[in-house]
């Protein structure tokens, strides 16, 4: 029911994703009046789907507290998340209200053991292929322990998504020297450097321009900075797109050149297409929830479902759980090895 | 003496700037062996310059504390800043070590009355013309009062540079709703909304993608986020430039199109040229210091000097001083009007 365009676009996106991955099965939640007509018109999608009617839908402008009060247990958003909890679904995908989705996901799925706060991970297209950036806005601020947790969760996601054995991880900072940055970042950096972890290859601090370069597989930051960086990059890409369009339509020669090079421009547009990187993955909860941009179209929804498919097929949740478990086991073993006398 | 290429590039930049603004006068500080040969080769520049030999130069990798210890009172960097203090110069421009330049500028010039911390302001090219973004890295973190100070200093700079009467100002945040963001930002936003200031037109919160759109003349943020945003935008621009070059050289048709549209591509390159927006302005000190990128060429240095020329001609320092003075006068008058009984 979510997103700026509602079920029409969400179901059109599901149909595209189903063609690409015919093994996908959908559990759909929404208002039958609005969903069933689209479903009836597409027998293939219909055959791959189970539909559950819900009376209540969360609006795009509901506050998280409002959404929880009015939509808990019964809204389409809640029930999609609950399907992950009951293991009826592997992943929940929603184009709805981000704040409400996060609040409901936290309430319904709870955070994983030892994880204090969830993070939202974004796929970031780079010159070297895709990277993962987290947190891009689940919470503001993060202490050293949370940044370390984000590093492990991002690493597990990179393994599940990119198939690399030990993904490279960097902490986003304003310089690469060890003395730079906020205390929390320096503390997390020191720990990650001194404590080699099996799941990730820690490469130190990275800066804002390393995001586009793809210097590391996983860039870790707290949610405020991550959100600003993500939107700044989106804004810059749009700005340059506008410059390019203006430049190419200014003279007859430029227009002629544009026509000759049209396929090259189409490849470029494809490369810069924000719909392709659509889907913020909620990490650190007992279940995977993916948030699609509300304003996207069917192609964007399909990209978010593709991502959900990859996450489920490659066992993201299990990978994160195993990594965190072995990490916290090791931390507690190390703590147990400290002689009593040192603690006095 | 600063920058990756030393006096050769700095003096070549000065020569370009002098051609554009023949009323510029240079006071040059550096090692005579390295500076004089270039100066002797350019009679016009030589006629517009006074040269002072300095034995000591700050290296690009000196730590700020080291630079202060070894370079105070005698290095070329210190003496250039000191020339602003003694009013021999209107603005100091350096392509040297940023940390050392800021440390020396703070030590030599001191912060303006009521200003706790200086900020670095960057010129940000947008779809609507240039904006000013501050702080882009002078300090990490800023409380509400500092964000308000940054708003006024940025406003004064916009008036000096863009000639607008009441520049529009926004606080960088992760959403435009009043409930979003860090406490400091919400508090500063509340104050700016409730206390109309004569020098600025406060427009509320802006997001990362508003930077490229140019939604407001002045975007205010603390230094960590500002630095990450600036470098993220630079990185994204480079990334798209690389995509564009790759797309245009992939097929014969694309190459032919590129040749036809060459002048359009040149305009685009010109528009995206990072050298044009070169120059971080230190605000909040008793004197203006401009930091050029260390890695830039003569055109970049010239752009930083052009900026210095505009700042001096339009009385940036006086504008900031007057704005801050009237603001703090008003705040203290308002505080005086609160009946004693309210304070108990």
Interface residues (C-beta under 8 A of the other chain):
Chain A: X63 X126 X127 X137 X140 X141 X172 X174 X181 X182 X207 X208 X209 X210 X211 X212 X213 X221 X223 X224 X225 X227 X228 X229 X230 X231 X232 X233 X234 X235 X236 X237 X238 X239 X240 X242 X243 X244 X247 X248 X250 X251 X253 X254 X256 X257 X258 X259 X260 X261 X262 X263 X264 X265 X267 X268 X271 X272
Chain B: X126 X127 X137 X140 X141 X172 X174 X179 X181 X182 X207 X208 X209 X210 X211 X212 X213 X221 X223 X224 X225 X227 X228 X229 X230 X231 X232 X233 X234 X235 X236 X237 X238 X239 X240 X242 X243 X244 X247 X248 X250 X251 X253 X254 X256 X257 X258 X259 X260 X261 X262 X263 X264 X265 X267 X268 X271 X272
